[in-house]
Amino acid sequence: MRKIYIKEEVCIGCGLCEVYCQLQHASVHDLIKAFKKRGPRPLARARVEAKGNLSFSVRCRNCDEPQCVYACLTGAITRDTESGMITVDEEKCIGCCTCMLVCPLGAIKQDKEHKKMIKCDFCQGEETPACVANCPNEALFCVEYEGAEKKVTAEIPSPV
Amino acid sequence: MEKTERIKYLIIGNSAGGIGAIEAIREVDTSGTITIVSDEPYPVYSRPLISDLLAGKRTIDKLNYRPFDFYEQNRISTIFGNRVTKLDLTNNTVFLDSGQKIGWDKLLLATGGTPIVPPIEGREAGGVFTFTTLADARAIDDYIRQKPDANAVVIGGGLIGVSVTESLLNRQVKVTIIEMKDRILNVILDEKTSSMEDKAVRDSGAEIITGHTVSKINGNTHGEVYGVTLDNGSVIPCGMVIIAIGVRPRLELVSGTDIRVNRGIVVDKHMETSIPGIYACGDVAEAYDFVYRENRLTPVWPNAYLGGRTAGLNMAGKETDYPGGTNINSMKYFGVYIVSAGMIVAPDTTYDEIITNHEDIYKKLILKDGLITGMVFSGDVDRAGIIYNLMRDRINVESFKQSLVTDDVGLLSLPEKVWRNRLATAPVVNGIENSIN
């Protein structure tokens, strides 16, 4: 499966990853319409954190041991066996936030309007997700990640 | 003597724990025979969703926790609607109420909990229910259809009691909750958040009576409930009673065997009982709680799955430690969002509490010696998982604890070593404390 990684040393904290994530998940792919004219703003599934000169962009990492999948009360959160992605079945999700309580990255949030949990969906199968495609400094990039499901007691990989 | 069928992995109980075990076993062993037995006559359903079913928000075909072809896809043989009546530990054999006998190589006891029904006079009357299974929800649903004017007394203001209250109010049933302690949800919420829920419940039209118990359920000559009498002698007329005091481990199969039991079945870090080859998980098991650092009952769905998963991996020969669980709850009753985990109030003065509280936002941490031992968040529960995982991984937060209750808490609230680790990967079954501390 492909995973999104971050080089925080070149992230300038501009927030464009959030903006293009919002746009990608809006009902209309026009910035003005999506942000100004069509009801509530779409929600970003990525989050920029910044402190002084340090910044990075955070989203679901599709963990090898996905606590959200294990904790989900309804079976809405599963790993797609083909793509390896953790997905939320909106019909089954009751928006109870149990997944949010166990996610070590804080990468799942609640869509309060629809009372569903949302997370990075890799732009629904796009080759290059919107956040990566629009990162002005290539701080975000995709890497093919092998054997995600095979590992049970994964070693801690060296930090990005 | 007739030959007993022998199964490699026998699982008793078809809910979160049993399914967690199946999924784990199949990651390791794709061909070993698995049989799952349950006295409930249907494929696995999400137990927490029975409140949505009773509320009329969800139909019965939408309760499934896994796809309907789950058992077929995983090559599981199912025995549903049959009860295991006896364990024979000498011959590794179970007996079912159908007369069938099944032998096992590895056995998982995932029998769950059973509702606590105190010996209140009149509890056998018609119209008296518990609320932990799909069958319970359907029985209450049928009863409401027959008696749409019946109002309800809910005995117990815990999670089950508040949950059934919300469902009943959705069905236009009037509800009075009787809570023995001085506040509802007292096991999982602190005073502040409990009072928020109290207000939300009352605003929705239910009544709450605290500090009292039901001493008698009153039935008429037809054996149907018409009211309850409280310990102070006052009488509340009602057409139905829901007993929602809590659950206790369902231990009847192991009582009288050599399997060690304390409050639940005692398991080690592999979720194995005192008898090698026999495992237990979920509401029936007393497994490691990382907050109290001892075995405890933590009857919540996520722990059942994780315990079942750990048991399954070990049963299939992949040695794996249970990362531990603690009492975690996430609730949204009557639109009030609250999450809590671990301790909810400081047990004594050796613990610190740090709290922020402004507008609708309330965040409280309980700490001891720099380690988080409990959390209660309301209003803004976003990113609560960042804090929960600090608690689980026993990371000392003394130097940055104040930043954890701010509105903009994030990974950058944590020391660099920790956020780098979080960004690189997520916690694994073996935990990460050694690499961080």
HADDOCK unambig.tbl for C-alpha pairs under 7 A between the chains (distance, minus, plus):
assign (segid A and resid 49 and name CA) (segid B and resid 412 and name CA) 6.77 0.50 0.50
assign (segid A and resid 63 and name CA) (segid B and resid 425 and name CA) 6.60 0.50 0.50
assign (segid A and resid 63 and name CA) (segid B and resid 426 and name CA) 5.73 0.50 0.50
assign (segid A and resid 65 and name CA) (segid B and resid 428 and name CA) 5.83 0.50 0.50
assign (segid A and resid 70 and name CA) (segid B and resid 302 and name CA) 6.10 0.50 0.50
assign (segid A and resid 70 and name CA) (segid B and resid 305 and name CA) 5.98 0.50 0.50
assign (segid A and resid 70 and name CA) (segid B and resid 306 and name CA) 6.15 0.50 0.50
assign (segid A and resid 71 and name CA) (segid B and resid 301 and name CA) 6.98 0.50 0.50
assign (segid A and resid 71 and name CA) (segid B and resid 302 and name CA) 4.03 0.50 0.50
assign (segid A and resid 72 and name CA) (segid B and resid 302 and name CA) 6.84 0.50 0.50
assign (segid A and resid 73 and name CA) (segid B and resid 46 and name CA) 6.43 0.50 0.50
assign (segid A and resid 73 and name CA) (segid B and resid 48 and name CA) 6.67 0.50 0.50
assign (segid A and resid 73 and name CA) (segid B and resid 301 and name CA) 6.52 0.50 0.50
assign (segid A and resid 74 and name CA) (segid B and resid 46 and name CA) 5.12 0.50 0.50
assign (segid A and resid 74 and name CA) (segid B and resid 65 and name CA) 5.41 0.50 0.50
assign (segid A and resid 75 and name CA) (segid B and resid 65 and name CA) 4.68 0.50 0.50
assign (segid A and resid 75 and name CA) (segid B and resid 66 and name CA) 6.10 0.50 0.50
assign (segid A and resid 96 and name CA) (segid B and resid 330 and name CA) 6.37 0.50 0.50
assign (segid A and resid 96 and name CA) (segid B and resid 331 and name CA) 6.23 0.50 0.50
assign (segid A and resid 96 and name CA) (segid B and resid 332 and name CA) 6.47 0.50 0.50
assign (segid A and resid 97 and name CA) (segid B and resid 330 and name CA) 6.16 0.50 0.50
assign (segid A and resid 98 and name CA) (segid B and resid 330 and name CA) 5.37 0.50 0.50
assign (segid A and resid 100 and name CA) (segid B and resid 382 and name CA) 6.93 0.50 0.50
assign (segid A and resid 100 and name CA) (segid B and resid 383 and name CA) 6.57 0.50 0.50
assign (segid A and resid 100 and name CA) (segid B and resid 384 and name CA) 6.58 0.50 0.50
assign (segid A and resid 100 and name CA) (segid B and resid 385 and name CA) 5.66 0.50 0.50
assign (segid A and resid 101 and name CA) (segid B and resid 384 and name CA) 5.22 0.50 0.50
assign (segid A and resid 101 and name CA) (segid B and resid 385 and name CA) 4.18 0.50 0.50
assign (segid A and resid 101 and name CA) (segid B and resid 388 and name CA) 6.60 0.50 0.50
assign (segid A and resid 102 and name CA) (segid B and resid 385 and name CA) 4.57 0.50 0.50
assign (segid A and resid 102 and name CA) (segid B and resid 388 and name CA) 6.36 0.50 0.50
assign (segid A and resid 102 and name CA) (segid B and resid 389 and name CA) 6.81 0.50 0.50
assign (segid A and resid 103 and name CA) (segid B and resid 385 and name CA) 4.65 0.50 0.50
assign (segid A and resid 103 and name CA) (segid B and resid 386 and name CA) 6.67 0.50 0.50
assign (segid A and resid 104 and name CA) (segid B and resid 385 and name CA) 5.19 0.50 0.50
assign (segid A and resid 104 and name CA) (segid B and resid 386 and name CA) 4.73 0.50 0.50
assign (segid A and resid 104 and name CA) (segid B and resid 389 and name CA) 5.57 0.50 0.50
assign (segid A and resid 104 and name CA) (segid B and resid 422 and name CA) 6.86 0.50 0.50
assign (segid A and resid 104 and name CA) (segid B and resid 426 and name CA) 6.56 0.50 0.50
assign (segid A and resid 105 and name CA) (segid B and resid 385 and name CA) 6.91 0.50 0.50
assign (segid A and resid 105 and name CA) (segid B and resid 386 and name CA) 5.76 0.50 0.50
assign (segid A and resid 105 and name CA) (segid B and resid 422 and name CA) 6.56 0.50 0.50
assign (segid A and resid 106 and name CA) (segid B and resid 382 and name CA) 6.92 0.50 0.50
assign (segid A and resid 106 and name CA) (segid B and resid 383 and name CA) 4.00 0.50 0.50
assign (segid A and resid 106 and name CA) (segid B and resid 384 and name CA) 6.76 0.50 0.50
assign (segid A and resid 106 and name CA) (segid B and resid 385 and name CA) 5.53 0.50 0.50
assign (segid A and resid 106 and name CA) (segid B and resid 386 and name CA) 5.67 0.50 0.50
assign (segid A and resid 109 and name CA) (segid B and resid 382 and name CA) 6.25 0.50 0.50
assign (segid A and resid 153 and name CA) (segid B and resid 428 and name CA) 5.85 0.50 0.50
assign (segid A and resid 153 and name CA) (segid B and resid 429 and name CA) 5.64 0.50 0.50
assign (segid A and resid 153 and name CA) (segid B and resid 430 and name CA) 6.10 0.50 0.50
assign (segid A and resid 154 and name CA) (segid B and resid 428 and name CA) 6.20 0.50 0.50
assign (segid A and resid 156 and name CA) (segid B and resid 425 and name CA) 6.73 0.50 0.50
assign (segid A and resid 157 and name CA) (segid B and resid 424 and name CA) 6.57 0.50 0.50
assign (segid A and resid 159 and name CA) (segid B and resid 420 and name CA) 5.78 0.50 0.50
assign (segid A and resid 159 and name CA) (segid B and resid 421 and name CA) 6.19 0.50 0.50
assign (segid A and resid 159 and name CA) (segid B and resid 424 and name CA) 5.05 0.50 0.50
assign (segid A and resid 160 and name CA) (segid B and resid 424 and name CA) 5.87 0.50 0.50
